[in-house]
Amino acid sequence: MLIYGYRASHLLTEPVAGTCPACATSDGLRTSVFGRYAHVYWFPLLPIGKTGAAECAHCQFVVRPKEMDASLKQAFRQLKQRSRAPWWHFAGLLVALVGLGWGLVAHSNDARANQSFITLPHKGDLYHVRTANGHYSLWKVQDVTGNAVKLLANNYEIDNQTKVNELNRPENFGSDPLELTRYDLNIMLAKEEIVDVERPAEKN
């Protein structure tokens, strides 16, 4: 079950001039501001505004913003403007930004690795290819001779890129290689017809 909603934390409290509308005590009112934030499983995601009230220190009568007179409402508005949400109200945004940054770096590293593997292909490299109907399949480098690259095409395809490695079985590859140049492969990579390149770890 997903638990989400919003909560509030105290930001600022200050005394304010005025008379309590309940007990008529002079200069006993204090205005407080609370920052509201959205949460999932009580983990703060982002701030969603401020709320607050005035309270009498003598009788603890609470005056909501809608019940405040003009002078008290003005003081409350000024206090809201001066109050600042703590950094942890932004925790969800910070985590999202870190995740986005990590994702961009990882994508950039993957792109550089793919380009390197295509430029200097090795026997055994595995190409994740997008087929004409939008599915995915595999090509395996059988041999590299000069500018020519011989590839064995997989006889099967799948509609989920993340599961394409399920097709990586020796019996699934054809026996007649197709031959392309490194230039052809670079074009396919640029057109995202080759979406990823795997290079098996070299054994010592």
C-alpha positions, -999 to +999 in steps of 0.1 A: +000+000+000+014+034-010+013+059+018+015+095+006+001+129+015+014+160+031+027+171+065+039+203+081+068+214+102+074+245+123+093+273+106+090+305+126+071+320+156+071+357+166+050+378+190+027+403+174+010+434+187-028+432+193-055+420+216-067+385+219-103+383+205-112+357+232-098+369+265-089+405+255-053+401+268-030+428+252+001+418+234-003+381+241-006+369+205+021+349+188+020+341+151+035+309+138+043+297+103+045+260+093+059+247+060+038+220+043+056+193+023+044+164+002+057+130+013+057+093+003+062+069+032+070+100+053+100+108+031+098+145+021+094+152-016+090+189-020+074+219-003+038+227-012+033+260+006+030+275+041+002+277+066+000+290+102-021+308+128-019+331+157-023+319+193-029+337+225-002+329+251-027+336+279-057+315+270-043+295+240-071+307+217-061+301+181-069+326+154-069+310+119-058+332+089-094+336+077-104+349+111-076+374+115-083+412+113-065+433+088-035+442+110-030+407+123-033+393+088-007+417+075+017+407+103+011+370+095+017+377+058+051+394+065+061+365+088+053+340+060+075+360+036+104+359+060+102+322+068+121+297+048+115+261+042+144+239+055+165+220+030+151+187+039+117+197+026+134+195-008+149+161-002+128+144-029+138+170-054+175+166-044+173+129-048+156+132-082+183+157-094+211+134-082+194+105-099+190+125-131+226+136-130+237+100-124+215+088-153+230+114-177+265+105-167+258+067-171+241+074-205+271+094-217+295+067-206+274+040-223+273+061-255+311+065-255+316+028-248+293+019-276+311+042-300+344+027-290+332-008-294+317-001-329+349+017-340+371-012-328+350-043-330+361-075-313+351-111-319+323-120-295+308-085-293+270-086-290+250-059-307+214-051-295+196-042-327+163-026-333+144-045-360+122-030-387+090-037-368+103-020-336+113-052-318+148-061-306+172-088-315+209-097-313+239-098-336+271-115-326+305-106-341+319-137-356+351-123-371+368-090-379+390-087-410+403-052-417+372-030-423+349-060-427+329-073-398+311-107-400+280-110-378+257-139-369+221-127-366+198-141-340+168-159-355+144-145-328+133-111-316+116-097-286+094-066-279+113-055-247+148-041-250+156-050-214+149-087-220+168-090-253+196-110-236+171-138-231+177-145-268+215-150-263+217-187-267+241-204-292+214-224-309+194-191-316+220-177-340+221-184-377+251-201-392+255-179-423+271-146-414+262-112-428+291-089-436+291-052-429+318-025-428+327-005-397+312+025-415+279+007-419+279-001-382+286+035-373+257+046-394+234+021-376+246+033-342+239+069-352+204+060-364+199+040-331+194+008-351+221-005-329+209+005-294+237-011-273+269-031-275+281-056-251+317-068-249+323-100-230+350-097-203+383-108-216+397-139-198+433-138-186 
